[in-house]
Amino acid sequence: MKAKAAFAVFLGLPAIGLGACTDANTYGPQKFDSAQWKAADDVRDSARCDMVDDLIDNVGLEGRSRAEVVRMLGEPVTQDGYPDFYFLCAVMIDPRILEIEWENDRVNKATVRDT
C-alpha cells in the first residue's frame, strides 16, 4: 500500500507545478492582447505566460523601439546591472520572466527564462 501512496504523490507533483502557471479560464497558448498583458500584473496570473509565445513568434519584439515596447507591454522592471524584464507567471516557486536586452534603444534580444 505504501508503494501506491508514493506513486500517487509522485504523479501529483507535475500537476502542482503546472497549476502554478495555468489559469482555469485559459487553455494554453493565447493570442497576444496588450490590454490583457498590462492587466496581468500579478505573477500568479498566467495570462502573460499564455501569450508570450504569440508575442515573440508572431507579434515580434526584436527591433522595436523602447517606446513601442512600453506602449505594448507597460513599463518593464529595471535593475542596475541587469536586463529589463517582465514577470510572466510562477513556475513552482520561481517566476518565469521575459528578459529584454536593448541596443540603441531598440530590442536586441527577447528571452523567456526561469529565474
MMTF fields as JSON, N, C-alpha, C and O atoms, coordinates in Angstrom:
{
  "mmtfVersion": "1.0.0",
  "mmtfProducer": "UNKNOWN",
  "numBonds": 459,
  "numAtoms": 460,
  "numGroups": 115,
  "numChains": 1,
  "numModels": 1,
  "chainsPerModel": [1],
  "groupsPerChain": [115],
  "chainIdList": ["A"],
  "bondAtomList": [4, 2, 8, 6, 12, 10, 16, 14, 20, 18, 24, 22, 28, 26, 32, 30, 36, 34, 40, 38, 44, 42, 48, 46, 52, 50, 56, 54, 60, 58, 64, 62, 68, 66, 72, 70, 76, 74, 80, 78, 84, 82, 88, 86, 92, 90, 96, 94, 100, 98, 104, 102, 108, 106, 112, 110, 116, 114, 120, 118, 124, 122, 128, 126, 132, 130, 136, 134, 140, 138, 144, 142, 148, 146, 152, 150, 156, 154, 160, 158, 164, 162, 168, 166, 172, 170, 176, 174, 180, 178, 184, 182, 188, 186, 192, 190, 196, 194, 200, 198, 204, 202, 208, 206, 212, 210, 216, 214, 220, 218, 224, 222, 228, 226, 232, 230, 236, 234, 240, 238, 244, 242, 248, 246, 252, 250, 256, 254, 260, 258, 264, 262, 268, 266, 272, 270, 276, 274, 280, 278, 284, 282, 288, 286, 292, 290, 296, 294, 300, 298, 304, 302, 308, 306, 312, 310, 316, 314, 320, 318, 324, 322, 328, 326, 332, 330, 336, 334, 340, 338, 344, 342, 348, 346, 352, 350, 356, 354, 360, 358, 364, 362, 368, 366, 372, 370, 376, 374, 380, 378, 384, 382, 388, 386, 392, 390, 396, 394, 400, 398, 404, 402, 408, 406, 412, 410, 416, 414, 420, 418, 424, 422, 428, 426, 432, 430, 436, 434, 440, 438, 444, 442, 448, 446, 452, 450, 456, 454],
  "bondOrderList": [1, 1, 1, 1, 1, 1, 1, 1, 1, 1, 1, 1, 1, 1, 1, 1, 1, 1, 1, 1, 1, 1, 1, 1, 1, 1, 1, 1, 1, 1, 1, 1, 1, 1, 1, 1, 1, 1, 1, 1, 1, 1, 1, 1, 1, 1, 1, 1, 1, 1, 1, 1, 1, 1, 1, 1, 1, 1, 1, 1, 1, 1, 1, 1, 1, 1, 1, 1, 1, 1, 1, 1, 1, 1, 1, 1, 1, 1, 1, 1, 1, 1, 1, 1, 1, 1, 1, 1, 1, 1, 1, 1, 1, 1, 1, 1, 1, 1, 1, 1, 1, 1, 1, 1, 1, 1, 1, 1, 1, 1, 1, 1, 1, 1],
  "groupList": [{"groupName": "MET", "atomNameList": ["N", "CA", "C", "O"], "elementList": ["N", "C", "C", "O"], "formalChargeList": [0, 0, 0, 0], "bondAtomList": [1, 0, 2, 1, 3, 2], "bondOrderList": [1, 1, 2], "singleLetterCode": "M", "chemCompType": "L-PEPTIDE LINKING"}, {"groupName": "LYS", "atomNameList": ["N", "CA", "C", "O"], "elementList": ["N", "C", "C", "O"], "formalChargeList": [0, 0, 0, 0], "bondAtomList": [1, 0, 2, 1, 3, 2], "bondOrderList": [1, 1, 2], "singleLetterCode": "K", "chemCompType": "L-PEPTIDE LINKING"}, {"groupName": "ALA", "atomNameList": ["N", "CA", "C", "O"], "elementList": ["N", "C", "C", "O"], "formalChargeList": [0, 0, 0, 0], "bondAtomList": [1, 0, 2, 1, 3, 2], "bondOrderList": [1, 1, 2], "singleLetterCode": "A", "chemCompType": "L-PEPTIDE LINKING"}, {"groupName": "PHE", "atomNameList": ["N", "CA", "C", "O"], "elementList": ["N", "C", "C", "O"], "formalChargeList": [0, 0, 0, 0], "bondAtomList": [1, 0, 2, 1, 3, 2], "bondOrderList": [1, 1, 2], "singleLetterCode": "F", "chemCompType": "L-PEPTIDE LINKING"}, {"groupName": "VAL", "atomNameList": ["N", "CA", "C", "O"], "elementList": ["N", "C", "C", "O"], "formalChargeList": [0, 0, 0, 0], "bondAtomList": [1, 0, 2, 1, 3, 2], "bondOrderList": [1, 1, 2], "singleLetterCode": "V", "chemCompType": "L-PEPTIDE LINKING"}, {"groupName": "LEU", "atomNameList": ["N", "CA", "C", "O"], "elementList": ["N", "C", "C", "O"], "formalChargeList": [0, 0, 0, 0], "bondAtomList": [1, 0, 2, 1, 3, 2], "bondOrderList": [1, 1, 2], "singleLetterCode": "L", "chemCompType": "L-PEPTIDE LINKING"}, {"groupName": "GLY", "atomNameList": ["N", "CA", "C", "O"], "elementList": ["N", "C", "C", "O"], "formalChargeList": [0, 0, 0, 0], "bondAtomList": [1, 0, 2, 1, 3, 2], "bondOrderList": [1, 1, 2], "singleLetterCode": "G", "chemCompType": "PEPTIDE LINKING"}, {"groupName": "PRO", "atomNameList": ["N", "CA", "C", "O"], "elementList": ["N", "C", "C", "O"], "formalChargeList": [0, 0, 0, 0], "bondAtomList": [1, 0, 2, 1, 3, 2], "bondOrderList": [1, 1, 2], "singleLetterCode": "P", "chemCompType": "L-PEPTIDE LINKING"}, {"groupName": "ILE", "atomNameList": ["N", "CA", "C", "O"], "elementList": ["N", "C", "C", "O"], "formalChargeList": [0, 0, 0, 0], "bondAtomList": [1, 0, 2, 1, 3, 2], "bondOrderList": [1, 1, 2], "singleLetterCode": "I", "chemCompType": "L-PEPTIDE LINKING"}, {"groupName": "CYS", "atomNameList": ["N", "CA", "C", "O"], "elementList": ["N", "C", "C", "O"], "formalChargeList": [0, 0, 0, 0], "bondAtomList": [1, 0, 2, 1, 3, 2], "bondOrderList": [1, 1, 2], "singleLetterCode": "C", "chemCompType": "L-PEPTIDE LINKING"}, {"groupName": "THR", "atomNameList": ["N", "CA", "C", "O"], "elementList": ["N", "C", "C", "O"], "formalChargeList": [0, 0, 0, 0], "bondAtomList": [1, 0, 2, 1, 3, 2], "bondOrderList": [1, 1, 2], "singleLetterCode": "T", "chemCompType": "L-PEPTIDE LINKING"}, {"groupName": "ASP", "atomNameList": ["N", "CA", "C", "O"], "elementList": ["N", "C", "C", "O"], "formalChargeList": [0, 0, 0, 0], "bondAtomList": [1, 0, 2, 1, 3, 2], "bondOrderList": [1, 1, 2], "singleLetterCode": "D", "chemCompType": "L-PEPTIDE LINKING"}, {"groupName": "ASN", "atomNameList": ["N", "CA", "C", "O"], "elementList": ["N", "C", "C", "O"], "formalChargeList": [0, 0, 0, 0], "bondAtomList": [1, 0, 2, 1, 3, 2], "bondOrderList": [1, 1, 2], "singleLetterCode": "N", "chemCompType": "L-PEPTIDE LINKING"}, {"groupName": "TYR", "atomNameList": ["N", "CA", "C", "O"], "elementList": ["N", "C", "C", "O"], "formalChargeList": [0, 0, 0, 0], "bondAtomList": [1, 0, 2, 1, 3, 2], "bondOrderList": [1, 1, 2], "singleLetterCode": "Y", "chemCompType": "L-PEPTIDE LINKING"}, {"groupName": "GLN", "atomNameList": ["N", "CA", "C", "O"], "elementList": ["N", "C", "C", "O"], "formalChargeList": [0, 0, 0, 0], "bondAtomList": [1, 0, 2, 1, 3, 2], "bondOrderList": [1, 1, 2], "singleLetterCode": "Q", "chemCompType": "L-PEPTIDE LINKING"}, {"groupName": "SER", "atomNameList": ["N", "CA", "C", "O"], "elementList": ["N", "C", "C", "O"], "formalChargeList": [0, 0, 0, 0], "bondAtomList": [1, 0, 2, 1, 3, 2], "bondOrderList": [1, 1, 2], "singleLetterCode": "S", "chemCompType": "L-PEPTIDE LINKING"}, {"groupName": "TRP", "atomNameList": ["N", "CA", "C", "O"], "elementList": ["N", "C", "C", "O"], "formalChargeList": [0, 0, 0, 0], "bondAtomList": [1, 0, 2, 1, 3, 2], "bondOrderList": [1, 1, 2], "singleLetterCode": "W", "chemCompType": "L-PEPTIDE LINKING"}, {"groupName": "ARG", "atomNameList": ["N", "CA", "C", "O"], "elementList": ["N", "C", "C", "O"], "formalChargeList": [0, 0, 0, 0], "bondAtomList": [1, 0, 2, 1, 3, 2], "bondOrderList": [1, 1, 2], "singleLetterCode": "R", "chemCompType": "L-PEPTIDE LINKING"}, {"groupName": "GLU", "atomNameList": ["N", "CA", "C", "O"], "elementList": ["N", "C", "C", "O"], "formalChargeList": [0, 0, 0, 0], "bondAtomList": [1, 0, 2, 1, 3, 2], "bondOrderList": [1, 1, 2], "singleLetterCode": "E", "chemCompType": "L-PEPTIDE LINKING"}],
  "groupTypeList": [0, 1, 2, 1, 2, 2, 3, 2, 4, 3, 5, 6, 5, 7, 2, 8, 6, 5, 6, 2, 9, 10, 11, 2, 12, 10, 13, 6, 7, 14, 1, 3, 11, 15, 2, 14, 16, 1, 2, 2, 11, 11, 4, 17, 11, 15, 2, 17, 9, 11, 0, 4, 11, 11, 5, 8, 11, 12, 4, 6, 5, 18, 6, 17, 15, 17, 2, 18, 4, 4, 17, 0, 5, 6, 18, 7, 4, 10, 14, 11, 6, 13, 7, 11, 3, 13, 3, 5, 9, 2, 4, 0, 8, 11, 7, 17, 8, 5, 18, 8, 18, 16, 18, 12, 11, 17, 4, 12, 1, 2, 10, 4, 17, 11, 10],
  "groupIdList": [1, 2, 3, 4, 5, 6, 7, 8, 9, 10, 11, 12, 13, 14, 15, 16, 17, 18, 19, 20, 21, 22, 23, 24, 25, 26, 27, 28, 29, 30, 31, 32, 33, 34, 35, 36, 37, 38, 39, 40, 41, 42, 43, 44, 45, 46, 47, 48, 49, 50, 51, 52, 53, 54, 55, 56, 57, 58, 59, 60, 61, 62, 63, 64, 65, 66, 67, 68, 69, 70, 71, 72, 73, 74, 75, 76, 77, 78, 79, 80, 81, 82, 83, 84, 85, 86, 87, 88, 89, 90, 91, 92, 93, 94, 95, 96, 97, 98, 99, 100, 101, 102, 103, 104, 105, 106, 107, 108, 109, 110, 111, 112, 113, 114, 115],
  "secStructList": [7, 2, 2, 2, 2, 2, 2, 2, 2, 2, 2, 2, 2, 2, 2, 2, 2, 2, 2, 6, 6, 7, 7, 6, 6, 7, 7, 1, 7, 7, 7, 7, 7, 2, 2, 2, 2, 2, 2, 7, 7, 1, 6, 6, 7, 7, 2, 2, 2, 2, 2, 2, 2, 2, 0, 0, 0, 0, 0, 7, 7, 6, 6, 7, 5, 2, 2, 2, 2, 2, 2, 2, 2, 7, 7, 7, 5, 7, 7, 6, 6, 1, 7, 3, 3, 3, 3, 3, 3, 3, 3, 6, 6, 3, 3, 3, 3, 3, 3, 3, 3, 3, 3, 6, 6, 3, 3, 3, 3, 3, 3, 3, 3, 3, 7],
  "xCoordList": [0.82, 0.0, 0.864, 0.488, 2.032, 2.908, 3.398, 3.548, 3.647, 4.115, 3.059, 3.397, 1.798, 0.73, 0.644, 0.456, 0.779, 0.703, 1.863, 1.666, 3.07, 4.232, 4.063, 4.41, 3.539, 3.318, 2.297, 2.478, 1.246, 0.213, 0.786, 0.464, 1.635, 2.262, 3.171, 3.162, 3.957, 4.857, 4.074, 4.487, 2.981, 2.17, 1.538, 1.292, 1.272, 0.645, 1.586, 1.122, 2.895, 3.85, 3.841, 3.814, 3.861, 3.822, 2.558, 2.6, 1.459, 0.211, 0.304, -0.235, 0.983, 1.151, 1.988, 1.649, 3.081, 3.939, 3.211, 3.341, 2.456, 1.726, 0.619, 0.324, 0.014, -1.076, -0.623, -1.431, 0.652, 1.156, 1.213, 1.259, 1.21, 1.333, 0.181, 0.319, -0.942, -2.121, -3.286, -3.246, -4.288, -5.454, -6.677, -6.733, -7.629, -8.821, -9.593, -10.355, -9.412, -10.155, -9.461, -10.069, -8.208, -7.494, -7.042, -6.955, -6.762, -6.383, -5.119, -5.133, -4.028, -2.767, -2.532, -3.03, -1.764, -1.364, -2.548, -3.576, -2.359, -3.381, -2.751, -1.534, -3.573, -3.086, -2.705, -3.343, -1.654, -1.219, -2.289, -2.839, -2.57, -3.507, -2.874, -2.685, -2.554, -1.851, -2.596, -1.98, -3.9, -4.687, -4.658, -4.509, -4.799, -4.748, -3.357, -3.217, -2.326, -0.949, -0.743, -0.242, -1.132, -0.935, -1.766, -1.334, -2.941, -3.807, -3.266, -3.572, -2.475, -1.933, -0.653, 0.433, -0.777, 0.409, 0.785, 1.604, 0.207, 0.499, 1.072, 0.501, 2.189, 2.865, 1.979, 2.253, 0.928, 0.009, -0.979, -1.673, -1.054, -1.924, -1.129, -0.025, -1.65, -0.914, -1.116, -0.567, -1.872, -2.189, -0.937, -0.897, 0.082, 1.306, 2.022, 2.534, 2.065, 2.678, 1.927, 2.531, 0.623, -0.199, -0.012, -0.225, 0.382, 0.51, 1.933, 2.13, 2.932, 4.306, 4.801, 5.562, 4.398, 4.84, 4.32, 5.068, 3.055, 2.496, 3.185, 3.463, 3.456, 4.134, 5.493, 5.817, 6.279, 7.621, 7.583, 8.251, 6.807, 6.833, 6.054, 6.473, 4.944, 4.074, 4.057, 4.165, 3.923, 3.907, 5.325, 5.55, 6.273, 7.675, 8.073, 7.333, 9.25, 9.787, 11.114, 11.382, 11.945, 13.277, 13.18, 12.434, 13.961, 13.972, 12.995, 13.1, 12.052, 11.09, 11.771, 12.685, 11.295, 11.84, 11.334, 10.335, 12.058, 11.646, 10.238, 9.425, 9.947, 8.62, 7.529, 6.469, 7.77, 6.788, 6.544, 5.404, 7.633, 7.514, 6.759, 5.897, 7.071, 6.377, 4.904, 4.047, 4.599, 3.201, 2.461, 1.299, 3.137, 2.512, 2.432, 1.421, 3.516, 3.643, 3.617, 3.519, 3.7, 3.837, 5.313, 6.176, 5.595, 6.98, 7.601, 6.974, 8.824, 9.496, 10.067, 10.168, 10.431, 11.165, 12.621, 13.186, 13.212, 14.603, 15.418, 14.982, 16.61, 17.549, 18.931, 19.304, 19.691, 21.042, 21.868, 21.911, 22.517, 23.394, 22.705, 23.367, 21.382, 20.626, 19.744, 19.359, 19.426, 18.482, 17.102, 16.728, 16.358, 14.965, 14.173, 14.545, 13.07, 12.261, 10.822, 10.49, 9.972, 8.558, 8.292, 8.723, 7.592, 7.167, 6.115, 5.236, 6.203, 5.225, 4.278, 3.082, 4.796, 3.982, 4.909, 6.126, 4.333, 5.118, 5.199, 4.203, 6.394, 6.605, 7.222, 8.35, 6.458, 6.807, 6.905, 5.895, 8.094, 8.197, 8.927, 8.921, 9.558, 10.313, 9.478, 8.745, 9.582, 8.856, 9.558, 10.787, 8.774, 9.273, 9.222, 8.282, 10.241, 10.31, 10.556, 11.047, 10.201, 10.561, 11.653, 11.398, 12.864, 14.023, 14.261, 14.251, 14.475, 14.67, 16.066, 16.434, 16.829, 18.137, 18.016, 17.519, 18.474, 18.349, 19.688, 20.747, 19.624, 20.797, 20.321, 19.453, 20.906, 20.481, 18.977, 18.306, 18.464, 17.053, 16.082, 14.919, 16.566, 15.732, 15.982, 17.066, 14.956, 15.104, 16.126, 15.95, 17.19, 18.212, 17.91, 18.161, 17.359, 17.065, 15.961, 15.959, 15.022, 13.958, 14.003, 13.921, 14.136, 14.318, 13.36, 13.232, 12.694, 11.865, 12.734, 13.351, 12.778, 13.572, 13.017, 12.284, 13.385, 13.052, 14.126, 15.286, 13.745, 14.723, 15.366, 16.224],
  "yCoordList": [-1.198, 0.0, 1.262, 2.277, 1.193, 2.36, 2.706, 3.886, 1.726, 1.984, 2.749, 3.667, 2.395, 3.104, 4.552, 5.451, 4.789, 6.151, 6.989, 8.141, 6.425, 7.154, 7.446, 8.535, 6.495, 6.676, 7.788, 8.605, 7.823, 8.851, 10.235, 11.203, 10.33, 11.603, 12.032, 13.2, 11.109, 11.42, 11.924, 12.898, 11.298, 11.728, 13.083, 13.826, 13.417, 14.695, 15.877, 17.0, 15.67, 16.773, 17.549, 18.779, 16.906, 17.699, 18.545, 19.656, 18.041, 18.807, 20.059, 21.103, 19.964, 21.135, 22.173, 23.356, 21.747, 22.673, 23.325, 24.53, 22.559, 23.117, 24.045, 25.042, 23.731, 24.551, 25.954, 26.883, 26.117, 27.433, 28.368, 29.587, 27.813, 28.662, 28.445, 28.68, 28.0, 27.87, 28.53, 28.748, 28.839, 29.51, 28.719, 28.241, 28.579, 27.793, 28.377, 27.659, 29.668, 30.311, 30.231, 30.578, 29.786, 29.679, 28.247, 27.467, 27.92, 26.549, 26.547, 26.081, 27.055, 27.057, 28.348, 29.408, 28.247, 29.457, 30.314, 29.812, 31.622, 32.595, 33.636, 33.821, 34.313, 35.429, 36.574, 36.801, 37.288, 38.437, 39.524, 39.848, 40.079, 41.188, 42.175, 41.858, 43.351, 44.343, 44.692, 44.787, 44.88, 45.242, 44.115, 44.372, 42.879, 41.74, 41.601, 41.302, 41.816, 41.735, 42.74, 42.389, 43.974, 45.026, 44.764, 45.094, 44.179, 43.896, 42.743, 42.656, 41.87, 40.702, 41.097, 40.648, 41.928, 42.444, 41.65, 42.104, 40.494, 39.627, 38.324, 37.713, 37.898, 36.69, 35.442, 34.415, 35.529, 34.393, 34.305, 33.297, 35.338, 35.351, 34.759, 35.227, 33.764, 33.092, 33.72, 33.214, 34.788, 35.364, 35.686, 35.428, 36.241, 36.586, 35.333, 35.319, 34.284, 33.026, 32.468, 31.931, 32.601, 32.072, 32.861, 32.316, 34.135, 34.998, 35.184, 35.655, 34.831, 35.202, 34.556, 35.185, 33.338, 32.712, 33.486, 33.729, 33.87, 34.645, 36.008, 36.496, 36.612, 37.907, 37.809, 38.643, 36.808, 36.676, 36.165, 36.72, 35.111, 34.451, 35.19, 35.185, 35.82, 36.417, 37.947, 38.592, 38.519, 39.985, 40.515, 41.471, 39.884, 40.25, 41.395, 42.367, 41.269, 42.331, 42.861, 44.06, 41.976, 42.386, 43.48, 43.37, 44.547, 45.691, 46.788, 47.909, 46.491, 47.526, 48.511, 48.162, 49.753, 50.788, 50.59, 49.915, 51.201, 51.142, 51.71, 51.153, 52.82, 53.444, 52.482, 52.402, 51.753, 50.785, 49.672, 49.288, 49.166, 48.065, 48.515, 47.789, 49.691, 50.204, 50.426, 50.161, 50.904, 51.094, 49.752, 49.669, 48.706, 47.379, 46.634, 46.001, 46.713, 45.855, 46.587, 45.948, 47.899, 48.647, 48.777, 48.307, 49.405, 49.618, 48.303, 47.563, 48.012, 46.807, 47.033, 48.166, 45.949, 46.022, 46.297, 45.615, 47.287, 47.615, 47.505, 47.914, 46.944, 46.827, 47.114, 46.595, 47.936, 48.268, 47.008, 46.124, 46.938, 45.819, 44.598, 43.601, 44.647, 43.512, 43.974, 45.141, 43.045, 43.414, 43.733, 43.226, 44.568, 44.836, 43.539, 42.663, 43.422, 42.214, 42.469, 43.475, 41.514, 41.484, 40.151, 39.111, 40.162, 38.912, 38.267, 38.952, 36.953, 36.219, 35.444, 35.732, 34.465, 33.646, 32.872, 32.876, 32.216, 31.393, 29.973, 29.406, 29.408, 28.006, 27.406, 27.728, 26.527, 26.029, 27.263, 27.924, 27.58, 28.749, 29.904, 31.021, 29.654, 30.694, 31.349, 30.666, 32.66, 33.313, 33.116, 33.079, 32.992, 32.991, 34.442, 35.169, 34.859, 36.248, 36.334, 35.394, 37.482, 37.863, 38.909, 40.022, 38.547, 39.422, 40.165, 39.566, 41.471, 42.321, 42.935, 43.589, 42.715, 43.363, 44.442, 44.189, 45.645, 46.811, 47.125, 46.919, 47.626, 48.172, 49.391, 49.29, 50.548, 51.811, 52.037, 52.46, 51.748, 51.965, 51.122, 51.49, 49.996, 49.035, 47.653, 47.367, 46.788, 45.422, 44.692, 44.543, 44.242, 43.45, 41.959, 41.153, 41.61, 40.203, 40.128, 40.88, 39.207, 38.945, 37.459, 36.613, 37.149, 35.771, 35.447, 36.224, 34.314, 33.808, 32.849, 31.942, 33.056, 32.158, 32.107, 32.992, 31.055, 30.922, 31.642, 31.691, 32.196, 32.883, 31.931, 32.337],
  "zCoordList": [0.0, 0.0, 0.0, -0.586, 0.665, 0.699, -0.7, -1.016, -1.533, -2.899, -3.684, -4.431, -3.531, -4.24, -3.778, -4.599, -2.493, -1.964, -2.49, -2.875, -2.511, -3.015, -4.5, -4.958, -5.251, -6.678, -6.926, -7.829, -6.143, -6.287, -5.986, -6.675, -4.96, -4.625, -5.764, -6.151, -6.308, -7.412, -8.624, -9.253, -8.956, -10.093, -9.854, -10.805, -8.613, -8.303, -8.412, -8.605, -8.295, -8.326, -9.64, -9.595, -10.802, -12.026, -12.136, -12.664, -11.653, -11.722, -10.87, -11.238, -9.733, -8.879, -9.605, -9.595, -10.237, -10.968, -12.123, -12.335, -12.865, -13.994, -13.528, -14.187, -12.416, -11.91, -11.541, -11.529, -11.243, -10.882, -12.082, -11.913, -13.293, -14.477, -15.445, -16.645, -14.928, -15.769, -15.064, -13.853, -15.794, -15.25, -15.687, -16.82, -14.827, -15.147, -16.321, -16.969, -16.61, -17.688, -19.042, -20.055, -19.092, -20.351, -20.551, -19.603, -21.777, -22.107, -22.939, -24.078, -22.396, -23.098, -23.857, -23.478, -24.936, -25.67, -26.122, -26.577, -25.98, -26.36, -27.267, -27.255, -28.05, -28.86, -27.93, -26.902, -28.314, -27.528, -27.557, -28.61, -26.384, -26.239, -25.257, -24.083, -25.74, -24.938, -23.646, -22.585, -23.73, -22.537, -21.509, -20.314, -21.958, -21.023, -20.426, -19.24, -21.238, -20.748, -19.61, -18.542, -19.85, -18.849, -17.592, -16.487, -17.749, -16.599, -15.754, -14.565, -16.347, -15.64, -14.923, -15.291, -13.91, -13.233, -11.986, -11.188, -11.815, -10.672, -11.199, -12.102, -10.647, -11.109, -10.964, -11.584, -10.153, -10.004, -11.16, -11.3, -11.987, -13.154, -14.324, -14.602, -15.002, -16.077, -17.448, -18.427, -17.558, -18.869, -19.67, -20.873, -19.034, -19.761, -20.255, -21.375, -19.442, -19.885, -21.093, -22.021, -21.065, -22.154, -23.451, -24.534, -23.361, -24.542, -25.036, -26.156, -24.237, -24.574, -25.872, -26.607, -26.17, -27.422, -28.631, -29.577, -28.606, -29.712, -29.805, -30.9, -28.659, -28.64, -29.333, -30.178, -28.983, -29.549, -30.99, -31.862, -31.243, -32.552, -33.632, -34.79, -33.295, -34.309, -34.272, -35.315, -33.101, -32.988, -33.174, -33.916, -32.495, -32.606, -31.698, -31.538, -31.105, -30.255, -30.778, -30.696, -31.315, -31.748, -32.804, -33.777, -32.581, -33.48, -33.087, -33.585, -32.208, -31.78, -30.838, -30.09, -30.899, -30.019, -28.591, -28.345, -27.67, -26.261, -26.098, -25.361, -26.785, -26.686, -27.168, -26.548, -28.258, -28.765, -27.746, -27.486, -27.179, -26.223, -24.979, -24.483, -24.477, -23.29, -23.608, -22.765, -24.796, -25.188, -25.233, -24.836, -25.715, -25.833, -24.503, -24.198, -23.706, -22.526, -21.196, -20.148, -21.211, -19.969, -19.618, -20.358, -18.505, -18.075, -17.594, -16.835, -18.03, -17.539, -16.141, -15.668, -15.503, -14.243, -14.623, -15.477, -13.99, -14.268, -12.988, -11.912, -13.133, -12.015, -12.566, -13.618, -11.864, -12.325, -12.545, -11.689, -13.693, -13.995, -14.566, -14.855, -14.737, -15.262, -16.42, -16.486, -17.339, -18.407, -17.835, -16.777, -18.533, -18.152, -18.302, -19.083, -17.542, -17.672, -17.272, -16.644, -17.661, -17.287, -16.612, -17.111, -15.49, -14.873, -15.766, -16.29, -15.939, -16.733, -15.839, -15.807, -15.113, -14.224, -13.303, -13.485, -12.324, -11.406, -11.938, -12.388, -11.882, -12.214, -10.961, -10.585, -10.324, -8.991, -8.079, -7.836, -7.577, -6.699, -7.374, -6.856, -8.527, -9.217, -10.306, -11.022, -10.437, -11.52, -12.863, -12.937, -13.898, -15.276, -15.734, -15.414, -16.487, -16.929, -18.433, -19.059, -18.989, -20.344, -20.185, -19.724, -20.569, -20.414, -21.727, -22.802, -21.627, -22.799, -22.745, -21.769, -23.801, -23.935, -25.004, -26.102, -24.674, -25.555, -26.206, -25.613, -27.435, -28.101, -28.883, -29.749, -28.563, -29.189, -29.045, -29.986, -27.854, -27.509, -28.344, -28.512, -28.861, -29.588, -29.012, -28.506, -29.094, -28.578, -29.44, -30.649, -28.797, -29.457, -29.292, -30.188, -28.109, -27.81, -26.761, -25.786, -26.977, -26.008, -25.679, -26.569, -24.391, -23.956, -22.817, -21.871, -22.904, -21.805, -21.0, -21.558, -19.678, -18.841, -17.431, -16.991, -16.744, -15.333, -14.525, -14.934, -13.386, -12.561, -11.586, -10.802]
}
